């Protein structure tokens, strides 16, 4: 699941330095979408962690299933493909 998520995140041009192991995943949004963390939380009720200076941490439950992964990427598509 982790590699699937990492591979998909790498397809977004606005994200750089996508990295991780298993379901511990991090990435850096560019300035164009620097508010992505707030939008994920406010518009889609998806909580992500952050690390300084602007890294976003994605650390879901180990019980993460395909439906949740699809919902996450629907939210990411909504934000990043319409930016």
FENCORUR-V448319 format. One record per pair of residues at least 12 apart in sequence whose C-alpha atoms are under 8 Angstrom apart, sorted by the first residue. I is the first residue (numbers start at 1). J is the second residue. Records with the same first field share a line. If there is no record, write none. Layout:
I=J ; J
//
This chain:
1=22 ; 23
2=20 ; 21 ; 22 ; 23 ; 24 ; 25
3=21 ; 22
5=69
6=18 ; 19 ; 20 ; 25
12=80
14=29 ; 30 ; 32 ; 33 ; 80
15=27 ; 28 ; 29 ; 30
16=28 ; 29 ; 30
23=58 ; 59 ; 60 ; 62
24=57 ; 58 ; 59 ; 60
25=57 ; 58 ; 59
26=55 ; 56 ; 57 ; 58
27=55 ; 56 ; 57
28=54 ; 55 ; 56
29=54 ; 55 ; 56
32=83
33=80 ; 83
34=54
36=79
37=56
39=79
40=75 ; 76
44=75
46=72
//
